[in-house]
Amino acid sequence: MKYDVYMPVRLYTGRGAVAENAAVFAEYGRKCLVVTGGASAEKCGALADCLQALDRYEISYEIFNGIGPNPETKACHAAGRLARESGAQFVIGIGGGSPMDAAKAAAIYAANPDFGEADIYARVLPAKALPVLLIGTTAGTGSEVTGVSVLTLSATGKKKSISGPDCYAAVSFCDYGYTCAMPGGVTQSTALDALAHALESYLASTANEMSVLYAAKAMALLRHVLPRLTADYIPTDGERETMYLASIFAGLAINITGTCFPHTVGYYLTENYGVPHGLACIAFLPRLLARAKEYCPERVGAMEKALDMRCDTLIAVLARNVRFGVQISPEEAAKAEFRLPIKNFSRTPGGFTAHDARAALAEFCSDFAL
């Protein structure tokens, strides 16, 4: 079987990864832009460690800290403009999925001065993106290792991803210690995001032997924390490391396969009801498993072995700990727009249509059912 897999990211992992490998920053130039969001990068110590490393090697920097959840193209475009005007030779993204994805976008905008906000989706690049170095502070997105950036087009408020060789980081620093500052709700949502990545990748029609190995490893790491994964769950140091590693393995899996319909339909809950991304994806897990049982039952059986948990047990465990507080009427669901073709739909077991997506929203409720 032939695999076309492009994974150029250099990883440094473990406690102290930034300080111990500070010389790496100097390989990419003498000026950079640091992209962050809110106060989380400062609170967890990642920003201080990064700036110390830059000062140590006399690398000048500007800081752009205007990235919010579900990063908007407007903010990413502004960050790219700042990088270009300040003469940055590379971009550093510090944070969870939003700042890391925003850093990737900013690097593209910086290298393409004629780009308007929406031009990033055209995927025609007259110039290479600036190199991107990432410092992850959450354990869910896997953006450290994927060639994907999920953005919200400011003009429409709709989430849409871009992907390609220009969306990979050159280097990612994976210090799970930074995740210890995450509050319980963020810990839960990001872990569920990693779980969704692993499950969707494992069941995707694009799965192969390599992606299955990555996804199975992620599930094996996560299965021990799932029963305790409440909104106020505070993991031990060892559990933090385990969840971070799971997010990286799950990221490697979806980097090969992509995700299935729960990610796209989950965007509706995030865009319209503010449901955190990880919870929004897990919301449609029962429907995904039901389709997989119908169209690829042997793969479901293999997944249950990898997870060491039956599907109904998994749903029951999550049902005890996850609540959404959202109810969607059939009338509202019928008006939801899904512009085909959508790759996530085509990868779903049995395929998936816009009609299926609206049905999933109409049947959505605050508790799981399988």
Sequence and secondary structure as in RCSB ss.txt:
>XXXX:A:sequence
MKYDVYMPVRLYTGRGAVAENAAVFAEYGRKCLVVTGGASAEKCGALADCLQALDRYEISYEIFNGIGPNPETKA
CHAAGRLARESGAQFVIGIGGGSPMDAAKAAAIYAANPDFGEADIYARVLPAKALPVLLIGTTAGTGSEVTGVSV
LTLSATGKKKSISGPDCYAAVSFCDYGYTCAMPGGVTQSTALDALAHALESYLASTANEMSVLYAAKAMALLRHV
LPRLTADYIPTDGERETMYLASIFAGLAINITGTCFPHTVGYYLTENYGVPHGLACIAFLPRLLARAKEYCPERV
GAMEKALDMRCDTLIAVLARNVRFGVQISPEEAAKAEFRLPIKNFSRTPGGFTAHDARAALAEFCSDFAL
>XXXX:A:secstr
         EEEESTTHHHHTTHHHHTT SEEEEE BTTHHHHTTHHHHHHHHHHHTT EEEEE B  SS BHHH
HHHHHHHHHHTT SEEEEEESHHHHHHHHHHHHHHH TT  GGGGGG   SS    EEEEE SSS  TTT SEEE
EEETTTTEEEEEESGGGS SEEEE GGGGGG  HHHHHHHHHHHHHHHHHHHHSTT  HHHHHHHHHHHHHHTTT
GGG  TT    HHHHHHHHHHHHHHHHHHHHH   HHHHHHHHHHHHH   HHHHHHTTHHHHHHHHHHH HHHH
HHHHHHHTS HHHHHHHHHHH        HHHHHH    S  HHHHHSTT   HHHHHHHHHT  SS   
